[in-house]
Amino acid sequence: MSQKILIVEDNVLISRSIETKLKEEMFEVKAVFNGEDAITQFNQVKYDAVLLDLMLPIKNGEEVLKYIRSKGDVPVIIISTKDTDVEKAVNLGLGADDYLSKPFSMLELVARVKAVLRRSLKSQEKELKPKYVVGNLEINFSNFEVKKQGELVELTLKEFEILKLLITHPDQTFSKQQMYRNVWGEEYYYNDNVINVHIRRLREKIEDDPSNPKIIMTMWGFGYKLGDIEVKS
């Protein structure tokens, strides 16, 4: 079955060019030209990825992106002429998976689409498996147990959900906003202390040396990701 791509771009010429190229790559494609239609279409069809311009009529791209993220983890690639908008969407935690600055080549576009789809599929496959081994940790998603070198580690529910989020998305860096939205299920209001405290306590429980972490890595200026450590399932 063909993977479904939603294009949200108000420039008809750009939209048609993208649509033509993706259809050549055997994707099933739907194009809409404003933010309101994007949300309507997203609710009607299960899409595998969304290409989203930020400068849209009726509802802007940020509103569309927030809505998509409130519904799940469908990959979203931003396409925009304004670097400041791209920076906001990616670095400030609105939830974009990748971005392309206009003008871009269609070959690069196709490569980016295929890359986010591969990452998404990999994450979905991993989430189906209940047990993981990460370094000297054993994580069981079925019974919420974590063991370190065979010894049970007592985690709070939020600590467990943070660890699960990072393990099931090993190639992704999460901003504090994204992490808060995924774990707490609410919008983030720039209270850094909430995330910082949970990360610190989690590191104290699972890291050999919490001051020199190997499992939960800080990406300065952005957020957190799983360290360069083998994940077995």
C-alpha positions in Angstrom: 0.0 0.0 0.0 1.3 3.4 -0.9 2.3 5.8 1.8 0.2 8.9 2.1 1.7 12.4 2.1 -0.3 15.6 2.8 1.1 18.8 1.2 0.1 22.0 2.8 1.5 24.8 0.6 -0.4 27.9 -0.6 1.9 28.5 -3.6 0.2 26.4 -6.3 3.2 26.1 -8.5 5.4 24.8 -5.7 2.7 22.5 -4.5 2.1 21.0 -7.9 5.9 20.4 -8.4 6.1 18.6 -5.1 3.0 16.6 -5.8 4.3 15.5 -9.3 7.6 14.4 -7.9 6.2 12.5 -5.0 3.8 10.7 -7.2 6.7 9.7 -9.4 8.1 8.1 -6.3 4.9 6.1 -5.9 3.5 8.1 -2.9 -0.2 8.8 -2.6 -0.5 12.6 -2.4 -3.1 15.1 -1.4 -2.5 18.9 -1.6 -4.3 21.6 0.3 -3.6 25.3 0.2 -4.6 26.8 3.6 -4.4 25.8 7.3 -8.0 25.2 7.8 -8.3 22.7 5.0 -5.1 21.1 6.2 -6.7 20.3 9.6 -9.9 19.1 8.0 -8.0 16.8 5.6 -5.7 15.5 8.4 -8.8 14.5 10.4 -10.3 12.6 7.4 -7.3 10.5 6.3 -4.5 8.7 8.1 -1.3 10.3 6.6 2.2 8.9 6.9 3.8 12.4 6.7 3.0 16.0 6.2 4.9 18.7 4.3 3.9 22.0 5.8 4.5 25.6 4.8 4.3 28.0 7.8 3.0 31.1 5.9 -0.5 30.0 5.2 -3.9 31.7 4.9 -6.8 31.3 7.4 -4.8 29.3 9.9 -1.0 29.6 9.9 1.4 26.7 9.8 2.2 26.9 13.5 -1.4 26.4 14.4 -1.6 23.4 12.0 1.6 21.9 13.5 0.3 22.3 17.0 -2.9 20.6 16.1 -1.1 17.7 14.3 1.1 17.2 17.4 -1.9 17.2 19.7 -3.1 14.2 17.7 0.1 12.1 17.5 3.5 11.7 16.1 3.0 11.9 12.3 6.2 13.1 10.8 6.1 16.8 9.8 8.6 18.5 7.5 8.5 22.3 7.4 9.0 24.0 4.1 9.6 27.7 4.5 11.3 30.8 3.0 11.9 32.3 6.5 14.7 30.8 8.5 13.3 32.5 11.7 10.0 30.5 11.2 11.9 27.3 10.7 14.0 27.9 13.8 10.9 28.5 15.8 9.2 25.3 14.5 12.2 23.1 15.0 14.2 24.6 17.9 11.4 25.9 20.1 9.6 22.7 20.3 6.6 23.0 18.1 7.3 19.5 17.0 8.6 19.5 13.5 10.7 16.5 12.5 12.7 18.2 9.7 12.8 21.3 7.5 13.7 22.5 4.1 14.4 26.1 3.3 13.1 27.4 -0.1 14.3 27.1 -2.7 15.1 23.4 -2.4 15.7 20.6 -4.9 13.1 17.9 -5.4 15.8 15.3 -5.0 16.5 16.6 -1.5 12.8 16.8 -0.7 12.3 13.2 -1.6 15.4 12.1 0.4 14.0 14.0 3.5 10.6 12.5 3.1 12.0 9.0 2.9 14.2 9.6 5.9 11.4 10.7 8.2 9.3 7.8 7.1 12.0 5.3 7.8 12.5 6.8 11.3 8.8 6.8 11.9 8.5 3.1 10.9 11.5 2.2 13.0 10.0 3.9 16.0 6.6 2.2 15.5 8.3 -1.2 15.2 10.2 -0.6 18.4 7.2 0.5 20.3 5.5 -2.9 19.6 8.3 -4.7 21.6 7.8 -4.7 25.3 11.4 -5.3 26.5 14.6 -3.4 25.8 18.2 -3.6 27.0 20.1 -0.3 27.0 23.7 -0.7 28.3 23.3 -2.3 31.8 19.6 -1.4 32.0 16.7 -3.8 31.3 13.4 -2.0 30.6 10.1 -3.8 30.5 7.2 -1.7 29.1 4.6 -4.3 30.0 5.1 -4.1 33.8 6.9 -0.7 34.1 10.0 -2.4 35.5 13.5 -1.1 35.1 16.5 -3.1 36.3 20.1 -2.0 36.5 22.6 -4.8 36.5 19.8 -7.1 37.6 18.6 -4.9 40.5 15.2 -3.3 40.4 15.3 0.5 40.0 12.3 2.4 41.4 11.2 5.0 38.9 8.2 7.4 39.1 5.7 7.2 36.3 7.0 10.4 34.7 10.6 9.2 35.0 9.7 6.0 33.3 7.8 7.8 30.5 10.8 10.0 29.8 13.1 7.0 29.6 10.5 5.2 27.3 10.2 8.3 25.1 14.0 8.4 24.5 14.5 4.7 24.1 11.7 4.4 21.5 13.0 7.4 19.5 16.8 6.7 19.7 17.7 9.0 16.7 15.6 12.0 17.8 16.5 14.9 20.0 13.6 16.2 22.1 13.3 19.8 23.2 11.9 20.4 26.7 8.7 21.5 25.1 8.4 18.3 23.0 9.3 16.2 26.0 6.7 17.9 28.2 4.1 17.6 25.5 4.8 13.9 25.0 5.1 12.9 28.7 2.7 15.2 30.5 0.3 15.6 27.6 0.0 19.3 28.1 1.4 22.5 26.6 4.8 23.6 28.0 4.9 27.0 29.6 8.7 27.4 29.9 9.0 26.1 33.4 12.4 24.6 33.0 12.6 23.3 36.6 10.0 20.6 36.0 12.0 18.9 33.2 15.4 19.6 34.9 14.3 18.0 38.2 12.9 14.9 36.5 16.0 14.4 34.3 18.4 14.9 37.2 16.5 12.4 39.4 16.3 9.9 36.5 20.0 10.2 35.9 20.8 9.6 39.6 18.9 6.3 39.4 20.1 4.9 36.0 23.5 6.4 35.2 26.8 5.0 36.6 28.0 8.6 36.9 25.1 11.1 36.9 27.5 14.0 36.4 28.9 12.3 33.2 25.8 10.7 31.7 25.9 8.1 29.0 22.3 7.2 28.6 20.4 10.6 28.7 22.5 13.1 26.9 22.0 16.9 27.0 22.1 18.6 23.6 23.0 22.1 24.6 20.7 24.7 23.3 18.1 22.2 22.3 17.1 19.4 24.7 17.8 15.7 25.4 18.4 12.5 23.4 19.4 8.9 24.0 23.2 8.6 24.2 25.3 6.7 21.6 24.5 3.4 23.2 23.2 0.1 21.8 19.5 -0.5 22.2 18.5 -4.2 22.1 14.9 -5.4 21.9 
